């Protein structure tokens, strides 16, 4: 079984005005954020309202999930869960 190198959270219902820097700042109190990225529309490059945050340690990701899931951010209730089907999971079977 391959060791998981990072723990990724999926964040949905974000404001369309949230930037990647803001996303990283929101989750950084819980640990070292390796990456924060928003999913954008390929044509307009506008954020679609969801993204991913990667943490180095599982404990940090767990802490962030518990603290941020259901929290109001920029007037919207966001939802946080562990990302499904990451490349780390796919590599486990090879």
TAKA-V742896 format. One record per pair of residues at least 4 apart in sequence whose ideal C-beta (glycine too) atoms are under 6 Angstrom apart, sorted by the first residue. I is the first residue (numbers start at 0). GAP is how many residues later the second one is. Records with the same first field share a line. If there is no record, write none. Layout:
I: GAP ; GAP
This chain:
1: 89 ; 90
3: 84
5: 28 ; 48 ; 50
6: 48 ; 51 ; 54
7: 44 ; 46 ; 75 ; 78
8: 44 ; 52 ; 71
9: 42 ; 71 ; 73
10: 40 ; 67 ; 69
11: 38 ; 67
12: 63 ; 65 ; 66
13: 4 ; 35 ; 64
14: 59 ; 61
15: 31 ; 33
17: 4 ; 5
19: 16 ; 18
22: 13 ; 28
23: 4 ; 9 ; 12
26: 6 ; 26 ; 37
27: 5
29: 30 ; 33 ; 34
30: 24 ; 29
31: 24
32: 20
33: 20 ; 22
34: 19
35: 17
36: 14 ; 15
37: 9 ; 13
38: 9 ; 11 ; 12
39: 5 ; 7
40: 5 ; 7
51: 31
54: 5 ; 6
63: 4
64: 4 ; 15
67: 12
68: 11
71: 5
72: 5
